[in-house]
Amino acid sequence: MKLNKDFVYLIGTIYGDGYIKDGTKSKRDLSRDYKISFELTDINFLEEIILPIFKTIIKTKSKVRTRKRKNKQRSGILEIRNKKLYLFLTENLKTHKGPKTRDVKIPKIMRNWPNSLKSEFIAGYFDTDGGFRGNTIGFSTKTKDFQEYTIQILREKGIISSKEKWLNKKYNEYYYGIRIKKDNIDKFLNTFRLRNSKKLESINARFPCTGAGAVKRAGRC
């Protein structure tokens, strides 16, 4: 398998809201389960962006299925089982598998990616796990190493951002955040190729004068 921009974008989405299983198929079947999965409320994003990228990398008949849990929004579930892809991610790239904990580290190979691939990774990560932070946009994570990695890429692109740290009292754990400087939202959107149309629409609605905003295109900003 060879890395390209779409593949690295997909890896960014896995780090954001995906899950690489670290375990067996069941209590009775102790063979390894080579599963990569997503559960997102943005069902269109799963169907129109994430699944098609998987299909450019591997042959799969997997489809997005939906479920509705009590008092929760309907979500889409995508499960991919492919040994070759699973081993490439976990053994060649050393990506994390199992629950994401505060000890998760960014693999060395990812730190040495060219800037073009790092940009796609950040785009995929933001499209799944990024969003509004106060009066701007940004990221939040329970992993300090991930915060530092993302900040470094933003600096390399000349995007000004600030770091945050707070105690989540519910879980009694520290979380780490990144806030893009408000007047750098424009530059962020022009630097990283976001593909989540729903997320872009919400950013444009809140900040209509950003680079992708209709108001700016109309020359009224």
C-alpha positions in Angstrom: 0.0 0.0 0.0 1.2 3.5 -0.9 0.3 6.7 0.9 -1.3 9.5 -1.0 -3.3 12.5 0.0 -6.7 10.8 0.2 -5.2 7.9 2.2 -3.6 10.3 4.7 -6.8 12.3 4.9 -8.5 9.1 5.9 -5.9 8.4 8.6 -6.7 11.9 10.0 -10.4 11.0 10.2 -9.5 7.7 12.0 -7.5 9.6 14.6 -10.3 12.1 14.9 -13.4 9.9 15.3 -12.4 6.4 14.1 -11.5 3.3 16.0 -9.0 0.6 15.2 -10.0 -2.5 17.2 -7.4 -4.2 19.4 -8.9 -7.6 20.2 -10.6 -10.8 19.0 -13.8 -11.3 17.1 -15.7 -12.6 20.1 -15.3 -14.5 23.3 -15.7 -17.8 21.4 -13.8 -16.8 18.3 -10.3 -15.8 19.5 -9.0 -14.9 16.1 -7.9 -11.3 15.6 -10.6 -8.9 14.4 -9.1 -6.7 11.8 -11.8 -4.0 12.2 -11.7 -0.2 11.6 -14.9 1.5 12.4 -16.7 4.9 12.6 -19.9 6.0 14.3 -20.9 9.6 13.3 -24.0 11.6 13.4 -23.0 13.1 10.0 -24.2 10.2 8.0 -23.7 12.0 4.6 -20.0 12.5 5.4 -19.6 8.8 6.1 -21.4 7.8 2.8 -20.0 10.5 0.5 -16.4 11.0 1.7 -15.1 8.4 4.1 -16.5 5.2 2.5 -15.5 6.2 -1.1 -11.9 6.8 0.1 -11.8 3.3 1.6 -13.0 1.9 -1.7 -10.0 3.5 -3.5 -7.7 1.7 -1.2 -9.3 -1.7 -0.8 -12.1 -3.8 -2.2 -15.0 -3.7 0.3 -18.7 -4.3 0.2 -19.2 -2.5 3.5 -22.1 -0.1 3.7 -23.1 2.6 6.2 -25.9 1.5 8.4 -27.8 3.7 10.8 -29.1 3.4 14.3 -31.1 5.5 16.7 -30.5 5.2 20.4 -32.9 6.6 23.0 -32.5 10.3 23.6 -29.7 10.5 21.0 -29.4 11.7 17.4 -29.5 9.1 14.7 -25.9 8.0 13.7 -24.2 6.2 10.9 -22.0 3.2 11.5 -19.3 2.1 9.1 -17.2 -1.1 9.8 -14.4 -2.1 7.6 -12.6 -5.4 8.0 -9.5 -5.9 5.9 -6.3 -7.6 7.2 -3.9 -5.9 4.8 -5.1 -2.4 5.5 -5.3 -3.1 9.3 -1.7 -4.4 9.4 -0.4 -1.5 7.2 -1.9 1.0 9.6 -0.9 -0.7 12.8 2.5 -2.3 11.9 3.9 -0.2 9.1 2.6 3.2 10.3 2.4 2.3 14.0 -1.0 4.0 14.3 -2.8 3.6 17.6 -5.3 0.8 18.1 -7.8 0.3 20.9 -9.4 3.1 23.0 -7.8 6.5 22.6 -6.1 7.4 25.9 -4.0 10.3 27.1 -0.8 8.2 26.5 -1.4 8.0 22.7 1.7 9.2 20.8 2.1 10.3 17.3 4.2 7.7 15.5 7.7 8.8 14.3 6.9 8.1 10.7 4.0 10.5 10.7 6.2 13.2 12.1 8.5 12.8 9.1 5.8 13.1 6.5 6.2 15.9 3.9 4.1 19.0 4.5 1.6 18.1 1.8 0.6 14.9 3.7 0.6 16.6 7.1 -1.9 19.1 5.7 -4.2 16.3 4.6 -3.9 14.6 8.0 -5.0 17.8 9.8 -7.8 18.3 7.3 -9.2 14.8 8.1 -8.7 15.3 11.8 -10.5 18.6 11.8 -13.4 17.3 9.6 -14.2 14.7 12.2 -13.0 16.1 15.6 -12.5 19.8 15.0 -15.1 22.5 15.6 -15.9 25.7 17.4 -13.7 26.8 20.3 -15.1 29.9 22.0 -15.4 32.6 19.4 -13.2 30.8 16.9 -12.5 27.3 15.6 -10.0 24.7 16.8 -9.4 21.2 18.3 -9.6 19.5 21.6 -8.0 16.2 22.7 -7.0 14.3 25.8 -3.5 13.7 24.4 -0.9 16.4 25.0 1.4 14.8 22.4 -1.3 15.3 19.8 -1.8 18.9 20.8 1.9 19.6 20.3 2.0 17.8 16.9 -1.0 19.8 15.6 0.4 23.1 16.9 3.7 22.4 15.2 2.0 21.8 11.8 -0.1 25.0 12.2 3.1 26.9 12.9 4.8 25.5 9.8 1.9 26.8 7.8 2.1 30.2 9.4 -1.2 29.9 11.2 -1.4 31.5 14.7 -3.0 29.5 17.4 -3.0 29.2 21.2 -2.9 26.2 23.5 -5.4 25.4 26.3 -5.6 23.0 29.2 -8.5 22.3 31.5 -9.7 19.7 34.0 -12.8 17.8 32.9 -14.5 17.4 36.3 -16.8 14.7 35.1 -13.9 12.3 34.2 -11.3 14.0 36.5 -8.9 14.2 33.5 -7.1 17.0 31.8 -7.9 17.9 28.3 -5.9 19.9 25.8 -7.2 22.4 23.3 -6.1 24.5 20.3 -7.7 27.7 19.3 -7.0 29.2 15.8 -6.7 33.0 16.1 -9.9 34.4 14.8 -8.3 36.5 12.1 -6.4 33.3 10.9 -9.6 31.3 10.2 -9.4 32.5 6.6 -5.9 31.2 6.3 -6.7 27.9 8.0 -9.6 27.2 5.5 -7.4 28.1 2.6 -4.5 26.0 3.8 -6.3 22.8 4.8 -8.6 21.2 2.2 -11.7 20.4 4.4 -14.2 18.0 2.8 -16.9 17.9 5.4 -19.5 20.1 3.7 -21.7 20.2 6.8 -18.9 21.5 9.0 -17.9 24.1 6.4 -21.4 25.3 6.1 -21.6 25.8 9.9 -18.3 27.7 9.9 -19.4 29.9 7.0 -22.7 30.6 8.8 -21.0 31.7 11.9 -18.1 33.5 10.2 -19.5 34.6 6.9 -16.4 36.6 6.0 -14.0 33.6 6.0 -12.3 32.5 2.9 -15.0 30.1 1.9 -17.9 32.4 3.0 -20.5 33.5 0.6 -20.5 37.0 1.9 -16.9 37.5 1.2 -17.3 36.1 -2.3 -20.0 38.6 -2.8 -17.6 41.4 -1.9 -19.4 42.6 1.2 -16.7 42.0 3.8 
